[in-house]
Amino acid sequence: AQSVSQHNHHVILSEAASLELGCNYSYGGTVNLFWYVQYPGQHLQLLLKYFSGDPLVKGIKGFEAEFIKSKFSFNLRKPSVQWSDTAEYFCAVIPGGFNAGKSTFGDGTTLTVKP
Amino acid sequence: EPEVTQTPSHQVTQMGQEVILRCVPISNHLYFYWYRQILGQKVEFLVSFYNNEISEKSEIFDDQFSVERPDGSNFTLKIRSTKLEDSAMYFCASSEASWNTGELFFGEGSRLTVL
């Protein structure tokens, strides 16, 4: 079975700092990769996704992620964070060929941005 | 923008009681899902539903759980006899007919507290 690990449980940054959240997965075949965000008191929302093509994907609100197949990684980045980015971030993986419901989520990383 | 809606937002129940959580998926979606998130833990897949039947379920989804689409709009999760460890946030999600879009649209969640 596939698994997803997010190395940082809690990240605290000041506004304008750069962000990188790590995500590694274990699955030998083709994968679809996602980052979801959960703002305080709100539901999960899709931030960005990778299915194929350019391994550098851009999402909403200035976020991007790079798929590095050799490292089984899909790290999330943002060059300059804002206070409003304070949220919990989840990496998710779906093996290629399965329906979307077979998503495996990481434990999540809580990001706190200090104004 | 269309969204997934869930009711109730919070339910408190006694151990051993039956609970029904309700969801209204996005109207043109055909795949429906339930996930749960125990406080401080990762989001876990419970079940997926397509064409009026369960298409996938996890080991968490035992005989105490059932899902139903009683009419054209609602999608329900029933827990027959709740246990303390069922306390969690339950998220409903839906996705479009095409399996490989992979994007899940989540509701805001129903918090279940079992006393």
Boltz contact constraints between the chains, C-beta under 6 A:
constraints:
  - contact:
      token1: [A, 32]
      token2: [B, 102]
      max_distance: 6.0
  - contact:
      token1: [A, 43]
      token2: [B, 106]
      max_distance: 6.0
  - contact:
      token1: [A, 43]
      token2: [B, 107]
      max_distance: 6.0
  - contact:
      token1: [A, 43]
      token2: [B, 108]
      max_distance: 6.0
  - contact:
      token1: [A, 43]
      token2: [B, 109]
      max_distance: 6.0
  - contact:
      token1: [A, 44]
      token2: [B, 106]
      max_distance: 6.0
  - contact:
      token1: [A, 46]
      token2: [B, 103]
      max_distance: 6.0
  - contact:
      token1: [A, 94]
      token2: [B, 102]
      max_distance: 6.0
  - contact:
      token1: [A, 99]
      token2: [B, 99]
      max_distance: 6.0
  - contact:
      token1: [A, 100]
      token2: [B, 95]
      max_distance: 6.0
  - contact:
      token1: [A, 100]
      token2: [B, 102]
      max_distance: 6.0
  - contact:
      token1: [A, 100]
      token2: [B, 104]
      max_distance: 6.0
  - contact:
      token1: [A, 101]
      token2: [B, 33]
      max_distance: 6.0
  - contact:
      token1: [A, 101]
      token2: [B, 48]
      max_distance: 6.0
  - contact:
      token1: [A, 101]
      token2: [B, 56]
      max_distance: 6.0
  - contact:
      token1: [A, 105]
      token2: [B, 42]
      max_distance: 6.0
  - contact:
      token1: [A, 105]
      token2: [B, 43]
      max_distance: 6.0
  - contact:
      token1: [A, 107]
      token2: [B, 42]
      max_distance: 6.0
